[in-house]
Amino acid sequence: MKTWFITGTSAGLGRILTEKLLEQGHRVVATARKVGKLDDLKQKYPYSLWVAKLDVTDSAQIKEVMKKAFDDLSQIDVIVNNAGYALFCAAEEASDEQIRQQIDTNVIGSIQVIRAALPHLREQGSGRILQLSSAGGQTTYPNFSFYHTTKWAVEGFCDTLAKEVAPLNIGVTIVEPGAHKTSFAAGMVTAPVMEAYDKTPAGDVRRAIAAGSFPIKGNVNKTVQAIIDSVEVSPAPLRLALGGDAYRDVRAALVSRLEALDNQREIALASEMED
């Protein structure tokens, strides 16, 4: 039995992860902006579910909730950064406020949750951090530029973090799911559409999602179980791609980038030679 701290548990993958952990006998600190959506679970698991209201854009609240959770439960084994959403629009279509909110939630919020947890994890001498990213943390799709901005950012942060905290017996895993049938699509924020992008890849993706023709084959239950199982792997896997589309798209992106780099090998090496 482990104790898990999870953000964004009112719906989607965070809710399913919480349910499965409780069913398996774990303790869960479930945080959300709308804690009323967890009332049914609290009634069913009054002794193993600890619920707290948390807006990850409020850094002070993050520190308060994290401290209280560790004080009340003594030890927390796994921190899951799950809270987040997607701003779905072409780069030119978003408002400045939408861009800031996307970054504040997905990037700053994730970083601050981890920073709030680290002193406690160091003190107890162990822990595992799971950062929910996406296949979109390694590859890109039109109309998701700001979402990709946040996922590529947290991947860079966590990749570095893993090197810093490994000697402290703290593991870090970046979770990269593909498309799954959760509330993710319903939670996407959009912006007014500009006609100029209608006949571009951005317009094509918009129409595909609106028509329901975007393939979604990810099995949420299998993905959630794989996330749970990953904390028993030592050392912690740095990345965990989940879903056939995640594997294929990430691999294709990495191969393409490596080919492009290799094609520039002579240019790169020549730049360090003396004139």
Beta strands, then each sheet from edge to edge (+ up, - down):
strand 1: 3-6
strand 2: 27-32
strand 3: 49-53
strand 4: 78-81
strand 5: 87-88
strand 6: 127-132
strand 7: 170-177
strand 8: 189-190
strand 9: 239-242
sheet 1: 3+ 2+ 1+ 4+ 6+ 7+ 9+
sheet 2: 5+ 8+
end
